[in-house]
């Protein structure tokens, strides 16, 4: 709340697919442990001698992730805008988007899609300098919030209750085993699951009547959110059989589809050529 995306657009001759630079403007939290001589938001430039060469570096939170890529995208956009102002015409539109909340819940990216700034047919170029590669594939990410409800009882008479934490333990085990058995992808590797946060119970001598877990799945093709929800449903049914009397409920709190590599992409071909012409070597094409 209170933060805004920014967008600038240079129209092209057609309204078909365009090239979109999308760069996040936020950084991760400042954190502790900063060198007192280098303020986290100071953008301090220092020169050092390394192996007989003068090296210039910029220090500050987000200098790499992703103010560097943000500066590159803005430079390219400004140069193109100047050329258009002098009479050049673009075949396709060029768009610059600066987004917020990328280091949090990516609400900025979601807002750009909802506003129609990004369309399915567009070419998207994120200039974050991850690993110095051209990265063209990404695992999907699905988040679940799962609740198991049981029945409270004194721990001396547990048969009078239904242990929600025990039920959640069964559910977690079933999900973990099924995700581990999912098929491998040649570019993106294996699907993974993390049970990042869990709460439940309120006294050690009382059968817990509620337990909640937050789940992060990183999914590779062909497994998508629809398939992941079936995994959760099967795990919930198994948990109810193992711990009679419990109830299960879940909701999807994050749904980001995977992105696969397209070898015939004209954007990828252009990036390869541009990278090789500048660096004198063929670039590494990898997954994120």
Buried (B, 14 or more C-beta within 10 A) or exposed (E): EEEEBEBBBBBBEEEEBBBBBBBBBBBEEEEEEBEEEEBBEEBBEEEEEEEEEEEEEBBBBBBBBBBBBBBBBBEBBEEBBEEBEEEEEBEBBBBBBBBBBBBEEBBBBEBBEEEEBBEEEBBBBBBBEEEEBBBBBBBBBBBBBBBBBBBBBEEEEEEEBBBBBBBBBBBBBBBBEBBEEBEEBEBBEBBBBEBEEBEBBEEEEBBBBBBBBBBBBBBBBEBBBEBBBEBBEBBBEBBBEBBEBBBBEBEBEBBBBBBBBEEEEEBBEEBBEEBEEEEEEEBEBBBB
